[in-house]
Amino acid sequence: MANDSLWQEVRGEALRAAAADPVFGKAFAGAILAHDDFSAALADLIGRRLGAKAAEHARFTAFSLDAFRGTPELIETAGRDLQAIVRGDPAIAGLLPPLLHFKGYVALQAWRVSHWLWHRGQIDAALLFQNEASNLLQVSIHPSASIGSSVYLDHATGIVIGANVVIGDETIILQNVSIGRSSELPTRSPRIGRGVFIGSGATILGDISIGDFAKIGADTVVTSDIPAGCTAVGNPARLTNCPEPASAA
């Protein structure tokens, strides 16, 4: 499987990092090298970030491992999310730094576990994951939302994604972004297409669609549909740099 080679690459990076710096070698060994596979290491990492006490750590780790073992597609998606960070961030040279240190990555994988729990009727456990990720990582994603793969939460501070929001593959979301329902239509949520870039401070509200590969500028407020390939800027949002048919419309 693809994640077998990814896991070997992560282990190799951890071994090299531990050998280069014996002071932090023990931490690398505990976080990566002590585990047999990617799912065990990621479950433990979620447990460490969400559970301050030993019992909490064990509980979050167990829920996460159950999800990853029960639905292997989750761990495959986690691998694609990790690779998306390396592809999308020129400051990153390997898999290990975002895995260990990027709270947006951990928050997204914790949400994937909460989503798995939500759809198995374990509502309280799902909401506990959301609450702790919000408190400790400053990322609040409702368990009923739907998020594709290869998604990157960059900086990942102050991100709020509400109930029933749909987000497509390869989306990049920066800090202080809010996506959710509007007061006018409280039962309907935004639908974000594939490959969308959402800049810092953007707000996307209501029963609207954001087309594939659209770009939402920093601090933009979006309350109506954005066609595929367009850039939206300002408050209220106005369109620019659209493909020709969208511009004409």
C-alpha positions as CSV (number, residue, x, y, z in Angstrom):
1,M,0.0,0.0,0.0
2,A,1.1,3.6,-0.6
3,N,1.3,4.2,3.2
4,D,3.8,1.4,3.7
5,S,6.4,3.3,1.7
6,L,5.3,6.6,3.3
7,W,5.8,5.0,6.7
8,Q,9.3,3.7,5.8
9,E,10.2,7.2,4.6
10,V,9.0,8.7,7.9
11,R,10.9,6.2,9.9
12,G,14.0,6.9,7.9
13,E,13.7,10.6,8.6
14,A,13.2,9.9,12.3
15,L,16.3,7.7,12.4
16,R,18.4,10.3,10.8
17,A,17.1,13.1,13.0
18,A,17.6,11.0,16.1
19,A,21.2,10.1,15.1
20,A,22.0,13.8,14.3
21,D,20.7,15.1,17.6
22,P,21.0,12.7,20.5
23,V,19.4,15.2,22.9
24,F,16.0,14.9,21.1
25,G,16.5,11.4,19.9
26,K,14.4,10.0,22.7
27,A,11.5,12.1,21.7
28,F,11.7,11.0,18.1
29,A,11.9,7.4,19.2
30,G,8.8,7.8,21.4
31,A,6.7,9.5,18.7
32,I,7.7,7.5,15.7
33,L,10.2,4.7,16.1
34,A,8.4,3.0,19.0
35,H,5.5,2.2,16.7
36,D,5.0,-0.6,14.1
37,D,3.1,1.4,11.5
38,F,1.7,4.7,10.5
39,S,-1.7,4.2,12.0
40,A,-0.3,3.4,15.5
41,A,2.1,6.4,15.3
42,L,-0.7,8.8,14.2
43,A,-3.2,7.5,16.8
44,D,-0.6,8.1,19.5
45,L,0.2,11.6,18.2
46,I,-3.5,12.5,18.3
47,G,-3.7,11.2,21.8
48,R,-0.7,13.2,22.9
49,R,-2.1,16.5,21.4
50,L,-5.7,16.1,22.7
51,G,-5.1,14.3,26.0
52,A,-3.1,16.2,28.7
53,K,-3.4,13.4,31.2
54,A,-2.4,9.8,30.8
55,A,-6.0,8.5,30.9
56,E,-7.1,11.1,28.3
57,H,-4.1,10.3,26.1
58,A,-5.0,6.6,26.2
59,R,-8.7,7.3,25.4
60,F,-8.1,9.5,22.4
61,T,-5.4,7.1,21.1
62,A,-7.7,4.1,21.5
63,F,-10.6,5.8,19.6
64,S,-8.2,6.9,16.8
65,L,-6.6,3.5,16.5
66,D,-10.1,1.9,16.3
67,A,-11.0,4.2,13.5
68,F,-7.8,3.7,11.5
69,R,-7.9,-0.1,12.0
70,G,-11.7,-0.3,11.3
71,T,-11.5,1.9,8.1
72,P,-8.1,1.7,6.5
73,E,-9.1,4.3,4.0
74,L,-8.8,6.9,6.8
75,I,-5.1,6.2,7.2
76,E,-4.6,6.3,3.5
77,T,-6.3,9.7,3.4
78,A,-4.0,10.8,6.3
79,G,-1.0,9.9,4.2
80,R,-2.3,12.0,1.2
81,D,-3.0,14.9,3.6
82,L,0.6,14.7,4.8
83,Q,2.1,14.5,1.3
84,A,-0.1,17.5,0.3
85,I,1.7,19.6,2.9
86,V,5.1,18.7,1.5
87,R,3.9,19.5,-2.0
88,G,2.2,22.8,-1.1
89,D,4.6,24.3,1.4
90,P,8.1,25.3,-0.1
91,A,9.5,25.6,3.5
92,I,9.0,21.9,4.1
93,A,11.7,19.4,3.1
94,G,10.3,16.2,4.5
95,L,7.4,14.3,6.0
96,L,8.5,14.3,9.6
97,P,8.3,18.0,10.5
98,P,4.6,18.4,9.5
99,L,3.7,15.1,11.1
100,L,5.2,16.0,14.4
101,H,4.8,19.7,14.6
102,F,1.9,21.0,12.4
103,K,-1.2,21.3,14.5
104,G,-3.4,21.8,11.5
105,Y,-2.4,18.3,10.3
106,V,-3.2,16.7,13.7
107,A,-6.5,18.7,14.0
108,L,-7.6,17.4,10.6
109,Q,-6.8,13.8,11.4
110,A,-8.6,14.2,14.8
111,W,-11.6,15.5,12.8
112,R,-11.4,12.4,10.6
113,V,-11.7,10.2,13.7
114,S,-14.6,12.4,15.0
115,H,-16.4,12.1,11.6
116,W,-16.0,8.3,11.8
117,L,-17.4,8.2,15.3
118,W,-20.3,10.5,14.4
119,H,-21.5,8.2,11.6
120,R,-21.3,5.2,13.9
121,G,-23.7,6.9,16.4
122,Q,-20.9,7.7,19.0
123,I,-22.0,11.3,19.1
124,D,-20.6,12.2,22.5
125,A,-17.2,10.9,21.6
126,A,-17.3,12.7,18.3
127,L,-18.1,16.0,20.0
128,L,-15.4,15.4,22.6
129,F,-12.8,15.2,19.8
130,Q,-14.2,18.5,18.3
131,N,-14.2,20.2,21.7
132,E,-10.6,19.3,22.5
133,A,-9.3,20.1,19.1
134,S,-10.9,23.5,19.4
135,N,-9.6,24.1,22.9
136,L,-6.0,22.9,22.4
137,L,-5.4,23.3,18.6
138,Q,-7.7,26.2,17.8
139,V,-9.4,24.3,15.0
140,S,-13.1,23.5,15.4
141,I,-14.6,21.2,12.7
142,H,-18.0,19.8,13.3
143,P,-18.1,16.0,13.0
144,S,-20.9,16.1,10.5
145,A,-18.9,18.1,8.0
146,S,-17.4,16.3,4.9
147,I,-13.8,16.9,3.9
148,G,-11.9,15.3,1.0
149,S,-8.3,14.2,0.9
150,S,-5.0,16.0,0.3
151,V,-6.3,19.0,2.3
152,Y,-3.9,21.4,4.0
153,L,-4.9,23.6,7.0
154,D,-2.0,26.1,6.8
155,H,-1.1,27.8,10.2
156,A,-4.4,26.4,11.5
157,T,-5.3,28.9,14.1
158,G,-8.9,30.2,14.4
159,I,-10.4,27.8,11.8
160,V,-14.1,27.1,12.2
161,I,-15.9,24.7,9.9
162,G,-19.6,24.2,10.7
163,A,-22.1,21.3,10.5
164,N,-22.7,19.8,7.1
165,V,-20.1,21.9,5.3
166,V,-18.6,20.0,2.3
167,I,-15.0,20.6,1.3
168,G,-13.4,19.0,-1.7
169,D,-10.0,17.4,-2.3
170,E,-6.8,19.4,-2.5
171,T,-8.2,22.4,-0.7
172,I,-5.9,24.8,1.2
173,I,-7.3,26.8,4.1
174,L,-5.3,29.4,6.0
175,Q,-5.8,30.8,9.5
176,N,-8.9,32.6,10.9
177,V,-11.3,31.2,8.3
178,S,-15.0,30.6,9.1
179,I,-17.2,28.4,6.9
180,G,-20.8,27.7,8.0
181,R,-24.5,28.4,7.8
182,S,-26.1,31.8,7.6
183,S,-28.9,33.1,9.8
184,E,-31.1,33.3,6.7
185,L,-30.8,29.6,5.8
186,P,-29.7,27.9,9.0
187,T,-30.2,24.4,7.6
188,R,-27.9,24.7,4.6
189,S,-24.1,25.0,4.5
190,P,-21.5,25.9,2.0
191,R,-20.1,23.4,-0.5
192,I,-16.5,24.0,-1.4
193,G,-15.1,22.4,-4.6
194,R,-11.8,20.8,-5.4
195,G,-8.5,22.6,-5.3
196,V,-9.9,25.8,-3.7
197,F,-7.6,28.2,-1.9
198,I,-9.2,30.1,1.0
199,G,-7.1,33.0,2.3
200,S,-6.6,34.1,5.9
201,G,-9.6,35.7,7.6
202,A,-12.1,34.7,4.9
203,T,-15.8,34.1,5.8
204,I,-18.0,31.8,3.7
205,L,-21.6,31.6,4.8
206,G,-24.9,30.1,3.6
207,D,-26.4,27.8,1.0
208,I,-23.7,28.5,-1.6
209,S,-21.2,26.7,-3.8
210,I,-17.5,27.6,-4.4
211,G,-16.4,26.1,-7.7
212,D,-13.4,24.0,-8.4
213,F,-10.0,25.8,-8.2
214,A,-11.5,29.1,-7.1
215,K,-9.5,31.4,-4.9
216,I,-10.9,33.3,-1.9
217,G,-8.8,36.3,-1.0
218,A,-7.8,37.3,2.6
219,D,-10.6,38.8,4.6
220,T,-13.2,38.2,1.9
221,V,-16.8,37.7,2.9
222,V,-18.6,35.3,0.6
223,T,-22.4,34.9,0.7
224,S,-23.2,33.9,-2.9
225,D,-21.9,31.3,-5.4
226,I,-18.3,31.7,-6.8
227,P,-17.8,30.1,-10.2
228,A,-15.0,27.6,-10.9
229,G,-11.6,29.2,-11.5
230,C,-12.6,32.7,-10.3
231,T,-11.0,34.8,-7.6
232,A,-13.2,36.5,-5.0
233,V,-12.0,39.5,-3.1
234,G,-13.5,42.1,-0.7
235,N,-16.5,42.5,1.5
236,P,-18.9,41.8,-0.1
237,A,-17.0,39.5,-2.4
238,R,-16.5,40.6,-6.0
239,L,-15.2,38.4,-8.8
240,T,-11.9,38.9,-10.6
241,N,-9.6,36.8,-12.8
242,C,-12.5,34.5,-13.9
243,P,-12.3,32.2,-16.9
244,E,-13.9,33.9,-19.9
245,P,-17.4,32.4,-19.7
246,A,-17.7,33.2,-16.0
247,S,-16.6,36.7,-16.6
248,A,-19.1,37.2,-19.3
249,A,-21.9,35.9,-17.1
